[in-house]
Amino acid sequence: MFQIIILLFWLTTAESAAKYPLAKPGCEERCGNIDIPYPFGIGPNCYADGFAVTCNYSFKPHKPFIDSTNLEVLHILLNESTVQVNNPVITYNCSGRADSQDVDLRATPFSFSDMYNRFTASACNNLALITDGLTIVTGCQSICNVESSNETGSCGINCCQAKIPPLIRFINASLRSLDPKSNQDDCKYAFMVDYRWFSNKDIFNVRDMEFVPAVLDWVYNGTSCDMNEISCDNTFYCSEVGCFCSSGYDGNPYLSGGCRDIDECSDPRLNRCEVFCSNNPGSYTCSCPDGFRSLYIFNGTERWNTCWPKRPNGNSRTKAIIASTFSSLGAILLLICMWWLYREVNRRKEAKLKEKFFKRNGGLLLQQQLSSDQGNLETTQLFTSKELEKATDNYNANRILGQGGQGTVYKGMLTDGRIVAIKKSKALDEGNHEQFINEVVILSRINIRNVVKLFGCCLETEVPLLVYEFIPNGTLFQCIHDQNEEFPLTWDLRLRIATEIAGALFYLHSLASIAIYHRDIKSANILLDEKFRAKVSDFGISRSISVDKTHLTTAVQGTFGYLDPEYFQSNQFTDKSDVYSFGVVLVELLTGKRPILSSKSNEGGSLTAYFLLTMKENRLFDILDARVVKEGGKEEILAFANIAKRCLYLNGSSRPTMKEVVMELDGIRMSNGATATVKQSCDNVEYATEDDLSGPQEAASTSTVSFYHAMDIEPLALLLDKSSSSLQLNEPYCFVHLQQQQLSSDHSNFETTKLFTLKELEKATDTYNANRILGQGGQGIVYKGMLTDGRIVEKSKVLDEGKLEQFINEVVILTQINHRNDVKIFGWCLETEVHMLVYEFIPNGTLFEYIHDQNEEFPLTWDLRLQIATEIAGALSYLHSAASIAVYHRDIKFTNILLDDKFRAKVSDFGISRSISVDKTHLTTAVQGTFDYLDPEYFQSSQFTEKSDDYSFGVVLVQLLTGKRPILSAKSDEGGSLTTYFLLTMKENLLFDILDARVVKEEILVVVHVTKRCLSLNGRKRPTMKEVVMELDAIRMSNGASAAVKKSCEDVEYAVPYWTLGGCFYFNRFILFYYSSIYPTSVVRRILFPGKNIGDFPC
């Protein structure tokens, strides 16, 4: 406080010292707000010649004007010898303003300052000039296009500026328009202006001004010490520019005695003394107390005075200086050490605390789990606490998305710009740590579009944190039970959400490399993204299980109301337990009611029990949500309800699989709004009808009659016996088509693959021992190796350095996909001269080897060929239509199909594959691939589509059927292309002459038909891989691979009483007798129902 008082005293003293006289004694020093220092003055004997000023008292405040120029004074600076005045704005074509202006300063001590003034003109097509009466001194021209505005601000478009030469005392300024057609309202203007004032003004603001500031230089005639009233002393000095006070003096140098001494000691800002300061005329002196001497120190730019103790004698002084220096250095060093020690102790304390939290939150268990996971070691990022604090603005309350019993969820933004949801759990007990780690492990293994994505976790904090993708529209539970009229849950939306949930569960159960049981499916665990797409979440109690196991035995966990009764009684959880929970969600979607009904309602108790009761009593529509009844068709609702009913069977084995549920829901979705089509031909007549067919229906005696119901897309083909005049119904066959689950894009795709070191791979291959070589070719050498965790792997050592782009491309593609029938990449190594890839080990080689070098010990039977074809088609269907970013393989061929230990197909070699966004249909690229398998349409157009992969797959099918190579030997009678020869034999009905002897069965006709369509020269006529999968799967199931065929009428369940045709009929949306419109009835009957006749079916 004392220091502030002293500083204020100094400031007050300095201010009072600055009040030096400006004008002559007895003369006015101010006019209005403007100081008038001598040589300027107001009144007689108050000014020097030419510097007379008149104060106009009619203005408020008063305004001073220079008599010799009649210009208003704005500011006078003695130390620069300048005066700022109001200069008139020159206009052209403006009503009431002159077109030119003469300014004559020749009889005055003034001239326009070339340092501060700029001649400025504005408006379009404007020519502004300054002349000295005879010649042009300066000028400028502003030009702009017709569309430009005159109000652009600053001097740019429609504005120009020019500097002026020095010592200009007479100017004639003129302003002319260069456009003869100028509008009379188009006002143009120019002015001499102080650029410092104009730099922060807008031209638009200057338009209406009559005057702008300009600067005049002035010269006082009495610049020598012998002239006028200026006395000769050392308090000031004069030059050609003007007079100035000497250093240490301040005031008016044009007045006698006008420069007065500055007391530097009264203001600490003006002196550099450490202790004592004594003022002298024009300077000051620093001094020290007794026993100290004054020293001057330079700090780079200034000279400072300091006081040091005097040396009593030479030795003692030296010792004192050395002692004091080392003491100071020691003290500084001690402070530094103490500061470092403090920081180090805190750092170690913080590290130990983080390590404690890491262990307590299950970090060691997480590392152990992830290290045992093949290839997914780094899928989940371990965030630091600082990263998440920054992302959430230190867990700002404004970032909270929701709070509950499990903890608080914050919205955050990572450093890479991703918006995330950060779940900060409440204090966990030891039992909950396992759930937390389990959720991290499960989510790190899957990459699905309809499963919420886990970006990572943080274990450094007191409670663990999970970082998910941000899902903006809350939970399905909220949308069902707290419906918002702005975003209502329409029937179509409910149907789509149900299909997406079912698709996610189907993937987890059947398509993931390790099957996963969710164990807590409920509407509160279904999130909805910005497009109201379903995202399955909360995998805390989920479990992974190997594909050869059917159940796991565990303590009962889950949510009451969704819990499978069979699991509750037996403690054995199967995939059908998830099906039950999904059935409860379906009932919620239908009814809009909670799973546990309110005790206040008439129903009370369990929603599922009440739902099944109403179905049994045919009162289903009494409990449905009003919007469902209003928007959904009766048949669709009944089909949907029947799926829910079957999912809720107490006997788990009677429930459908999620694969069947997906198919049926997808069928309802496709039937919603489909139109009937009529197709007619001589041999195969297809009748489109919207009528229910009850009783016998008359029809012509044709090979087949196919009915397409208007509510369905796929044909419902009914076989017609030629010997009968009425339609007869065969035993229904449930066609199940494999729907691939769509996967989401992964922001951390590259982290799923490990970067191996050179030493790791050398150890795994016994330093690339020749005995470890599996194969070698033009692309490189493949070694068999064993990693430190015991995994058997393949290592491809790429020799061609020009293949770097393909190498990187294959890594990118394989890290973005996750399918059982695509070869898995574990990592790569970049430390060697040539790069290496590490894949899973596929023991049985390529399909090419098994087809063309057949081994009698492991023959490729027809069933195995059909399985392999279906698996390849499934992998391609996933790449084309299920992955978040569609992938075109571009090199499907026998040598790129590997066979694992169970002869399951694995698609490999993604070197020239390309990913493409889902909204694009093709990519244009240089033709690449293997010539024998190349799509002719792609070869001609360079446009690769998904149908180009279809063509290559068709060639693979031909090889599976015939056992021949794609290019026939020139020595054979056929020669040339296998595909051409295959199509020719089909045309000439000689197909069975070229088929492999092992595959001659009746059902191959259907495969042949699929192959023919894949080889169509017109890509648009080829089927999609999804359709191919459906057809091949149907053949496999009809061949005894599935238990979908009902054995008797007693086994038939009525999903919807859709048609009654002389007996019972089972309809589940996708009940298809697909090939009866293609082949003779007897053939199709034998394929679909071997050993059965129409008469064998009592219904």
N, C-alpha and C positions, 0 to 999 in steps of 0.2 A: 504494500500500500504506500509506504514511504517513497519507494522508487517511482510510483505513478505520480505522486505529488511533485517530486523533483522534476520529472519529465514535463509535467504541465507548466511548471514555473519556467523552465527553459523555453518551452514553446511560446509562452506569453511574452517573455523577454525578447525572443527573436522576432515576434510579430511587431512589438512596439519599436524595435530597432529598425524594422523595415519601413516605417513611416517617415520617409525622407520627403522634403519639399519637391513638388513636381513643377509648379509654375513659379513665376516671379512673385516676390512679396506683394500682397494686395491684389493679386489676380485670381480669378476663379480657376480651380483645379479640375472641376468636373462639370459636365453638361449632361444632365440626366444620369445615366448609368455609365457614361464614357469618361475615362480620365483624359485630361488635356494637358500633357506635359510640354514644357518649353523645349524647342523653339515655337511650337504651336501655342496659341493663346487667344483669349477672349477679351476684347476691349483694347483701348489705346495703350501703347507702351507695354503690352503683355505678350507680344509675339515678335518674331523675326520677320524680315521682309519675305512676303510670299506665303507665310504660314498663318495668316489671320483666319480665325474660326468664328463663325456666327452661331450662337445658340438660339434655336427656334423654340420659343417657349409655348407655342400654340399646340405642340404635341405633348402627349402624356404617355410615357415620360418625355422630357425635352430631348431634342435631337440636334447634334452639332453638324454644321456644314462648312466646308472649306470655301472661303470667299473666292479664291482664284479659279476654282473648278466647278463650284456649285454642286459638289458631290457630298452625299451624307457620309460622315465619319462613323465607322463601326468599331475600329480598334487601332490604337497607335502603339507600335513597338519601337522603343528607343534603341535597344540593343541590336535590332536588325535594320534600323532606318527605313521602316516600312509603315504604311498606313493602309488599313483595309477600308474600302468605301463601297457604297451601293452603286453599282454600275447598271445603266438601263439595258433591258432586253430589247433586241431589234426584231421586229416582226415583218412579215410579208403576207399580204392578202388577209390581214386581220382588221376587222372593222375598228376604227378609232385609234389605230397605231401607225406610226411612221414606218415607211419602208426602208429608211436608212438613217444613220446617226453619225454625226461628226463629233469627235472629241479632240479638243486642241489644248495640249498642255505645254506648248512651246514657251509661253511667257511665265511659266511657273517652275518651281524647283522639282517638279514631279515628273515621273515617267512610268509607263506600265512595266511591272516586274515580269521579266522573262522567266524567272525561277518558279513563280507560283501561278502565273496566269496561263490559261488555255483558251484559245478561241474555239467555241463550240457551236455547232449548228445541228438542228434537228428537223425531222419531217422527211417524207419521201421525195426524191428527185429535187433536192434542195442545193443551191449553189450559194455559198457564203464567202465573201471576199473582204479583205482589209487593204486599203491603199493609204499611202502617205500623201495623197493629193495627185500624184503623177503616176507612180508605179504601184503594182500589187506587192504588198508586203508579205501576206500569207493568206491562206484560204483553205477550204475543204468542200467536199461534195458528198452528200448522203444519198445513197441509192438503195432501194429495196424493192422486192417483187410486189406485185399487185395485191397478193393475198396477205402480206405482212401487216401487222397492226402497228399503229403509231405509238402504242402504249406498251412498248416492250420493256421499259426500264433499263437504266444504265446505258452507257454509250456503246452500242453495238449495232444492231440492225436499225436503220433509219436515223442514225446519228453519226456525226463525225467530229473530230477534234484536231486542232493543229497548234503547235508551239509558235510562239512569236519571237522575233529577234529582240536583242537587248536595246535599251534606250529609245523606245518608241514613244514619241511625245505627241504626235498628231496622227489620228487614224480616221479614215472614212470607211465605215462598214456598210456593206450592202448585202441584200438577200434577195435572190431571184429563184423562181420555180423553173425547172427545165422542162416541165410538162405543159405544153400550151393548152391542153384540155383539162387543166387542173380545176377541180371543184372550188367554187367560191368559198365554201365553208372550210376548205383545207388550209388551215393556218400554219405558217412556217415561221421559225424563229431561230435567232442566233444571239450569242452573248459572249463577252469576255468574262471569265469566271475564275475564281480561286479554286484550283483543282482539289484542294484539301476539303473544301466545303462541298464540292460537287460529287466527290467520290462516294459519299453515303446518301446521296439524294437520288430520287427516281425522276426520269425525264417527265413523266406524267405530272409530277408535282410542280415542275418548273413552268409548265404550259401557261398557267394563269398568273405568274409573277411578272411584275413590271421591272423589278430590279433584282440583281443577283450580286453577291459579294465579289469584288475584284481587289487586287493588291497593287498599290503604287509605291515605287521606290522614291526616296527623296534625298537630296543632297543639301547640307547646310553650308552656306558660303563661308562661314567663319571657321575653317578647319585648321588654322595655324594659331599658335599660342599668342600671337600679337594682335589677333583680330577680335573685334567686338568686345564682348564682356567676359570672354573666357580667360581666366587667369592661368599663368604658366606655373604649374607645380606638378608633383609626381603622383597626384591622386587620380589622374586621368591621362588618356592619350588619344590622339586623333589620327585618322588615315583618310584615304580618298573616299572610303565608304561612309565614315561618320566618326563621332567621338564616343569613347567608352571609358567606364571607370576602371582603374587599375585593379590588379588582384589584391584582395583584402579590403576593397572599398565597394560601396554600392550607393546608388542614387542617380541624379540627373547630371551627366557630364557637361551639358550645355549651360548650366547655371554656375555662376561663380561660387565656389565652395560647395557645389552640388554633390560631389562624391565624398562620402563620409566613411570613416573607418567601421569595419564590421568587428564586433566583439565575438571572436570565435570561442572564447572560453565560456560564454554564457549558453552555448548550444553544443552539447556533446557530439552532435553530428558533424560539427565543423572543425573539431580538433582531434588529435590522435594521442593525447596525453594519458598516461596510465594513472598518475597521482595528481600532481600540481600543474596548473595552466596559468600563464601570465599573458595578458593581452598587450600587444604592441601595435603602433600605427601600421596598418596594412598586414600584420602578421601576429604570431603568438609564440611563446616560449614555454617548453615543458621543463619541469624540475622535479627532483626526488627528495625525500626526507634525508636527514643526516644518517650517515652510515650506508647509503645506497648511491649508486652512480647510474647516470642515465645512459641507456643504450637504444639504438635505433634498429628496428627489425623491418625488413621488407617482406611482405606477404605475396609478392608477385606484381602487384600494381600500386600498392600504397606503402607509405613509410610510417611505421608505428613506433611510438616511444614506450620503453619499458624500463623498470627500475630493478637493478641487480645489487646485491650486497657488495660493498667495497672489500677488496682483498687487503688484509692486514699486512701480509708479506707474500712473497712469491710462492713458497712451498705450501703454506697453509691455504692460500687462495686456491691453488691448483687442486689440493686435496678436497677443499670444500666444494669446488665445482664438480669434481669427479664424483664425490660422495652424493651430492644433491642430484646429479644426473643419473647415477645408478639407482639411487633411491626412487627417483621418479619412474625410471624404466622398470624397476622391480615392482613398484606399486601397480603400474599399468599391466605388467605381465601377470601379476597375481590376480588382478581383476579379470583379465582374459581367461586365465585358468579356471577361476571360480565360475565364470559365465559358461565356459565349455563343459565343466563338470556338472553344473546345474542342468544344462541341456541334455547331456549324455545320460544322467540319472533319469530325467523325465522320459527320454527316448526309450531307454531300456525298460522303465516302468510301464510305458505305454505298449511296448512290444510284448512284454510278459502278459499284460492284461489282454492284448489281442490274441496271444497264443492260448491263454486260459479260456477266453470266449470261444476260440476256434475249436479247441478240444471239447469244451462243454457243449457246444452246438453241433457236435457230430462231424467235425471236419475230417478227423482221421477215418471215421467210418465212410464218409463220402469219398475220400481218396481211395480207400480200399475197394469200394463198389465200382467206382469209375475205372480204376486200373484193371479190374476184371472184365470190363466191357470191351468187346472187340471193336476197335476202331473208333469208339466214341469218347475217348479219353478227354478230349478238350472241347466237347460240344457245349459245355456250360461254363460261362465265364465267372471267375471269382472276382467280384468287384471289391474295391477297397471302401472303407467307411467314408473317406473323403470324397470319392466319386459320387456316392449316393447322397451325401450331404449337399454337394454342389447341385446335383440333379433336382433335389427337392427344396432348394433354397433353405437349407438347415431345417428341414421338416416343418416348413411354414404351414400354419393352420389353414391358410387359403388353398393349399394344395391337397387337402384331404378329400378323397373320393368317397370314402365310407368308413364306418367303424362298427365293430361287432365283438362277439365273444372271442374270436380268434385273434383280433388285433386291429390295426389301422392300415388303410390302403391310401397311399399318396400318389398323386400324379407327378411325373418328373420328366425331364429331358436330359438324355445322355449327351456326352460331348460330341457324338457323331450325328446329333439331331434327332435321334429316335425318341418318340413319345412312349413312355413306359408307365406301368403301374407297379409301384413298389410296396410290397406287403410287409409291414413291420409287425411281427408277431408279439403277442403278449408274452410274459415270462413263461418259458416252457419247462415242464417237469421232465424227468429223465425219460419217461415213456413216450413223450411227444417228439423227442429228438429223432427217433427211428422213423416216424411218419414224415417228418420234415426231410430227412435224407432220402427216404424212399421216393418222395415226390420229385426231388431233384434228379434222381437216377432214372426214374421212369420217363420223365419228360425229356431227358437228354437222349433217350433212345428212339424217340419218335419225332417225325417231322411231317405233320398232317395239317391240311388246310383247316379242318374242322375240330382241331384240338388246340387249345390255347398254348401259345408258345412261351417257353421259359428261356429268357436270355441269360440268366445267371443268378447268383446269390452272393450274399456277404455274410461271413461268419466271424468278422472281427469285432462285432458289437455285442452288447450284453444279451440282446435277443437277436436271432438270425433274421435276415432280410431276404426276400425273394423278389426277383425282378422279372415281370411278365410283359408281354406285349400289351398295349393299352386297348381295352375293349370298351367303346364309349356308351353302348346302350343298355348296360346293366344286365340283369339275369332274366331268364325266361320266367322264373317265378314272379318277379315284379311285373313283367308284361302281362302275365295271365291274370294275376289277382289284383293288380293295381292298374287296370287298363286306362290308357291315355287316348282320348278321342282324336288327338292330333296324329298319333301313330297307332291305329288299331291293329289288333291281331286278326287279320282277315283269314278266311278259310284257306286260301291259297298259301298264305304265309305260314300258317300252322302246318300245312301239309309239307311244305318245303323244309321247315325246321325239323319236323319229325324224320324226314328222309335224310337230312344231313347228320342228325344225331345217330341214326341207324347206320349210316355209311361210316362214321367214325368208329363206332363199336365193331362193325364188320372188319374194318382194317385192323383194329387192335386184336381181335380174336383170331383172324384167319390169314391176314396178309403180312403182318409185321414179322420180322425174322425171328423174334421171340414173342410168343403170344402174351397178351396183357389183359388181365381182368381188372376192370375199373373198381368195382365193389361199392360204389357210392353214387350211382346214377340217380339224379333227382333234378327237378326243374331249377333249384337254386344253384346247381353246379353247371348249368348251361348258360353261357354268356352269349350276348348278341352284339355283333360288331356294327360298324356304321351302315352297312347294307342289310342289317338284320339277319346275317348268316350265323348259324349256330356254332359255338365253340365249346367243346367239352373241357371242363376244368376240374381242379381239385383231385389230384392223384395221390393224396397223402396216404390212403390205405390200399392203394392199388398193388397188384402183385404181377410179376412176370413169371411165365411158366413155359417150359420147353414144349415144342410143337407135338411131341409124342406122348404127352400127358393129357389127361382129360379133366383133372380136377386138382384142387389143393385143399388140404385140411388145415383149418386155422380157427382161432377164436372168433366168435361172431362179432362182426363190426359192420357199421352202416347206419342208415337213418330209418327209424321206425316209420312205417307207412310205405316204405319202398323196399323193405327187406323181403327176400325170397323165403317163404315159409319152409321150403325143403332144406335150404341152407341153415335156417334157424334151428331145425330139428337135428340135422346130421353133422353140422360143422364142416360140410364138404361144399366148397364153392366151385361152381363150374361156369362155363360161358353162358349157360341157360339161367344162371342167377342174375347176371346183368340183363338178360332178356326180360326177366320178370320186372326188374326195376324200370326198364324202358317201357314196359306195358303200363305201369302206373303213370309215367309221364304222358303216354298217349291218352290215357283217361283224363288227365288234367287238361290236355289240349282240347279234348272233346267237350268236357263239361264246364271248364272254368272254375272247378271247385278244388279245395285243398285236399291232400291225401287223407287227412284225418278230419272228418266232418264235425261241425260244431255240435256240442251236446244239446244246444238250444233248438237245433233243427229237428224236424220229424224223423230224418234218416238216422243221424248220429253214427258213431263208430267209423268203420273203414270205408273209404270211398270205393275201393276195388270190390268189396263185398256188395255194396249197394249197386254198383255198376253191373256186376254179373247178375244180380237179382232182377234188375230192370230189363236186362236182355232176355232173361229166361221168361219173364212175364210180358214180353213184347211192349215194354213201356220205355224203351231207350230214349225216344225223343222227348220224354217228359223231363229228363235231367240234363239235356244238352244245352250248351251255351247258345243264347239267342242268335248270335252272329253266325255260328256254325249252321244252325237250322236255316237261317235266311240265305246264306251264300253257298252252302254245299249242296250238291245233288244227293237225293235220297240213297241212290245206289253207292255213291262214293262214301257217304257217311257210314252206311252199313258195312262196306268193305273195310273201312278204317277201323270201325268198332270190332269187327271180327278179328282183325289182326291183334288188337289190344286184348281181346278175349283169349285168343290162343297163347299170347305171351304170358297171360296170368294163370295158365293151367297150374294146378298144384303139383302135378307130375312133371318134373323138368324135362324128361325125355319126350313128352308130347308137345313141348313148346317148339316153335320154329327156330332155326338158327338166324343170326343177324343177317346172313347172306340172303336167306329167303325173305326176311322182313324188308330188306332194302329193295329186292326185286319187286315185291308186292306193292310197296309204297310208291316206287318209281312207276309201276304200272298205273296206279291211281292217278299220279301226277300227269302222266302222258295222256291218259284217257280224258283228262279234264279239258274239254274244249276241242278234242280231235274231231275230224270230219270223216264222214263215210266216203269210200271210194268204190267205184264200179270198174271192174276189169273183165273183159270178155275175150275169149278165144275159142277156136273150134274144139280143141281137145280138152282144155281146162277152163271151165266156166266158173267164175267167181261172182257170187251174188252179194251185193251190199244191202243190208237191211237194218232198220232201226226197230223192228218189231220183235217181240218175244215169240219164239217158235214153240208152240204147245201143240202136242199131238203130231200125227204123221203129216209130212209135207211132201207134196208131189214135186217131182223134178225129172228132167230129161236124163237118159242113160248116158252119162258122160263119165270120163275116167275119174274125175274128182269134182266135188262141189265145195267151194270155200266160202264161208260167211265171214264178213267183216262187220263187227258191230260198230255203230257210229261212235260209241264211247271208247273204242280201243284203236290203237295204232297197228298192233301186230295181228295177223290173220288168225281166226279161229277155224281151222281146217277140219271139216268133217268128212270121213271116208264114205264113199258111196259104192256099194256093191252093184256091179253091172246087172246082176241077175234080179235085182229088186227094183220096184218102181217107187219106193219110198225111202226116205233117209233113215239110216240106222246108225246108232252111236256106238263107237268102240269104247273100251275102257279108257277113262280120262288119264292123260299123262301130264304131270306137272313139270313144265319147262322152267328151269331156274337159270337165269343168265347171270354170269359173274360180273358184278359191277365193281370197278376199281375205285378205291377211295382216293379222292384228290388230296394231294399233299401241298403244304404251304411252302413258300420260299423262305429260306433261312438266312437271316442277317449274319449269321456266324458260320456259314457253310464251310469256309476254309479251316475253321477250327475243329471240324469233325475228323479231319485227317491228320495223322501224326507226321511230323518232320523227323525222319530217322537220321541218325548220324552214320558216318562211314564205318566206324568201328562196330556199331550194332549189326550192320548188314554183313560185314566181313565175318563176324563171329557166327552169324546165323547161317552163312553159306560155307563155313570152313574155308574162308579166304577164297571164295569162288572156285571151289574144288570142281574139277571136270566131272567127277562122279555125281555132282549135284545138278548137272544140266538136264532140264526137262525137254528142251527143244531149242533150235536156233534157226533163224531165217534172215531175210533182208532187213527186217525191222530191228533185230537184235537177238540177244540170248536170254532164255528164261531159266532161272535156277530155282531149285527147291530149297527152302530154308526153314529153320525153327527159331522163333523169337525167344527172348528170355522168359516170357510168360507161358511158353509151351505151345503157342499157336504155330501150326504148319502153314507156311505162306509160299507164294510164288513171287520171284523178283525178276522183273523185266529190265534188262540192261540195254538201253537204247543206244545204238551205235551211230545212227545218222544224225549229225548235229543240225541238219536242215529240218528235222522233224520237231524242233522245239515248240513251234506253234501248236502242233497236234498234241504234244506232250502236255502243255499247259491246258489246252482245251479239254483233254480227257480228264484231267484232275478236276477242272471246274464242273464238268457235267456230272461226274461220278459223285462229287460231294453234294450235289443238289438233288439226288434221287435216292430212294430207299425202297427197294422191292425185292422180294424173295428170288425172283428169276432174273435179276440183274447182278452181274458179278460185283463183289464188294471190294472197294479199295481201302486199304488200311493206312497208306501213307506214301511218302516218296523221299528221295534223298537227292540233294543238290550239291553235296560236297565233293562229288567226283567229277572227273573230266567229262563223262557222259552221264546224263541223268538216269535215275532208276525209279521204278514204280513198284510198290509192294501190294499185291492182291491176296485175297483169300485163295487157299490152295484148292483147286478143282481136280480131283484125282483121275477121273475117267476120260480125260482128253477132250477132243472136239467131236462134234456130230459127224463131221466129214470122215474122220477115221473109222467110225462105227458103221457108216453106210457103205463106204467104198472099200474098206478093209475089214469085212465082216468076220467077227469072231464067233465061232460056234459055241464057245463056252458062255458068252454073254450075247445072245442073238437079239437083234432089235425086232421084237414081235410087233404085230399090228397094234395091240393095245399100247405098247410103249411108244411107238411112233405117234399115235394119236395123242397120248399124254404130252409128249415133247412139243408137238405142233400147238397144242392148246396153251402150254406154258409160254412158248415164244410169243404167241399172239397176245396172251395176257400181259406180258412185259411191254410189248409195243403199244397195246391199248393204254396202259398206264402212262407211258412216255408221251403219247399223243394227246390224251384227253383228261388225264387225272392229275398230272403234275401241275404245280402252280404256274410254271413256265414250261410250255410244251417243248418237247425235245424230239428232233428228227435224227434217227440213228445214221442213215445215209450209207450204211455198208453192211446190211443184213446178208449173211451168207453162212454156209455150213461151217467154215473154219472159225467163224466168230460165235458159234454156239457151243458152249462147254457143257459137260455132263458131270454132275457131282457124284458122290458115293452111292446115292440112291437113284442115279440116272435122271435127276431133275435137271431141266434145261437152265442154263445161265447165259444171258446175252452179254457179250463182252466187246472190247475194242471200240471205244467211243472217240477215237482220235479225230475223225472228221465230222463228228456229230455237231449239231447246232441247236441252241435253245432259241425259242421264238415266243414272243408274248402271245397270250391266248386270244387276242383280238385280231391276229394276223393269220392269213391262210397259206402263205408260201414265203419262201426266201429265194432271192435271185443270187446265184453264186456260180463260180466256175465249176464245171462238171467234175465230180470226184466220185470214186467208188470202184467197185469191181465190175469189169465190163460184162461178164456173164450174167450178172444180177441187176444190171442198170435199167432203170425205167426209160423206155424209148421216148416218152413224152418229155421227161427231164433232159434227156440227151439232146433233144431238138430245141427246147425253149430255155434251158438253164434255170428254170423255175422248179425248185424242189418243194413238194407238198407232202402231207402225211400219206397220200395215196402212192407216192414214189416208194416209200417203205413197204406199202402193201404189195407192190409189184415184186420187189425183192423177196418178200415172204412167200409170194406165189411160186417163185422159182424153188424156194426151199421145200414147199409142199410137193412140187413135181419130183424133186429128188427123193423125198421120203416115200412117194408112191412108186417110183420106178427103180430106185437104187442106182440111177445113172448119174454121171457127171454133167454139169450144166453145158459144157461143150462136148459134143459127141466126137468120138474118134473118127478121123478121116478114113480109117480102114473099114469101119462099119458101113453098112448099106445106108444108114440114115445120114450120118455126117451132120455138121453144122450145129445149130442151136437146139438144145433139148426142149426149150419152151415151144419153139416153132413145130418141132416134130410131135410134141405132146398134143398141141391143138389140132394138128393135122390128123392124127390118129383118132381124136375125138370126133372130128368132122366125118371121117370115113368109117366110124363105128369099129375101129381096130384097137381101141384103148387097151383091152385086156391082153393084147399081144406084147405090150411094152411094160406092163406092171411087174413089180417084183413078185416073185412066186409066193413069198411069205405073206403078202397083204391082199391077196385076192379074196375079198369078202364082199357081201352085198352092200354093206354100209359105206364102202369106199366110193360108191357113186355120188353120195352126198359130199364127201370130201373133194371128189373130182370137180363137182359143180362149184364148190367154194374156190377151188384152185383156178378154174376157168375164169371166174369173175375177177379174181385178183390180178389175172394176167391180161385183162381188157386193155387195149391200146388207149382207150379214152379213160383218163384218170377219174372222171366224175362218175363213171359207171362201176368203178370198183367199190366194194363194200368198205366201211370203216373197220378198223381193227376191233372195235367194240362189237360190231355185228359178227365178225369172224369168230371172236371168242364165244359169243352166244351160240353160234351154229356148231362149232366144234365141241363145245361143252354138252350140247344136246345129243350129239352123236355118242359121246363117251357115256352119258347117263343111259341112253337107250341101249348101249352095249353092255349093260350090267354094272356100270361104274357107280351108279347112284341108286338109292332106295326110294327114289321119288315116284316110281310107278306103283300105283295102288293094286293090291292083289285081289281084292274082292269088293263087292258093293258095301259090305259092312265097314270097310276101312275108309270110305269116302266121307269127308267132312264138308258140310255146306257152308262155304264162306259167304256167298250171296246167292239167294234163289234166283239166279239170273235167267236161265233158260230151263225149260223142262221139255225134253224131246223123247217121248216114248220111254221114259225111265229116269234114272238119277243122273245128275251132271255136277261135276266139281269145277268151280270157277274161282280162280284166285288172281284174276287180272292178266296173268301171263300164262294161260293154259293154251299151248300152241301145238298143233299138229302141222308143223311148218312145211314139211316137204311133200305133203300130199298133193299140192298144186304143181309139183315139179316132176314127180315120178309116178309110175303106175301104182295103183292101190295095193296090189299084192306085194310089191317090193317094199313099199313104205310100211305096210302092216307087219311084214316079217322083220324089218329093221327095228321098228319101235316096240313091237310086241312079239318077240320070238316065241314060237310054240303056241301062239294063241290064235283063235279064230273068233270072228264076230259073235258066233253063237256061244262062245265060252263065257260070255258076260251076261249073267242073268238079269241085270238091270237094263 
